[in-house]
Amino acid sequence: MVLHWFQELFSYCGEMPPLSWRHHTLIQALLSRGPLKEKDFDAIFSDVTGKSLDSHQQLFNEYLRKINMELSYVQFELRACRNQYDSGVFYGVVNTVADEQSKLGSKYTVPQIAFYKAIIEAIVLDHTAQGTISNIKALNIQLENQGSSSSQVPTAFKNFSMTQKEKTIRELVHDQWLCATSDGDIGLGVRSFLDLRSWFHNNQVPPCDVCNESGIKADLCPNESCSVRIHKYCLQAKFSQQRIEKVCPGCGTQWPYVVMAKAEVIEEEETAVNQPPPRGPHMRKRQRSSRHVEEGERESNSQPSGRQVAVKVDYDDNGFVPSQLPGTKRATRNSARLHR
């Protein structure tokens, strides 16, 4: 039904060649199933085209470019993002227009949207870049501060009970706007990373110094007067190179980067984000030795792991991979605040 609506709109969008059923299948998969993990989206592409992504990356990029050219007529975009908690890549279709009319399509009430916004602000305002807020702190958020600038607080905000907050959090986690960690904290969901990229930039959320995406969940420079932050997976990709000095790219302070011993087999870090556990024959367990060595103390025959964690699709300007944000003003850690 949703795809039919898109097709009707596309019929009024100039003389461009129509999308094939293969393009439609990719769009429908994302619209009906929500954000998809990279491996799942790749599998759908391989099924509908009969081509392996490993040997047909250019064809994959061309499919996404053509889809985005059509989606742009209706202010939608197919894009990818990193889940900053586990470094997983997800694809999704997002609305690129943030106006009052677009909010009418939401199933959430005005108080629920205000509650969600307050949680997001509390997470990104955290100067420690933990990327989470405790469940108790989330439930104690007062919606009176989320109303209009006038002194009149909406009655719906005043009457938004603790039970309603708990229900809203469960719904937001289920819909992947938020995630729940194993220790009971609340973090951003995949949909938030997909949809709020421009919002993060416009509100000057400090970016990762390596990929320039917002550093919601990141490691901070040991120098407290330095504002540099780097995602853990970006840090690993950067410092795993043997000739790269393990120092802050901003101030030159030695970065306490921990490497694995040569004989170790790396186990993926897994933060519970309230998603079904992975299944299937392609998932394999990895064991990690309990032995970790500091960079400066490892034995001479130990080498840093060569395992790469970067997204396998290239960054470009077509809009279907995480686009780099333009340079933002650098602020000290304690002065980074959202502009209201």
Disulfide bonds with the S-S distance in Angstrom:
none
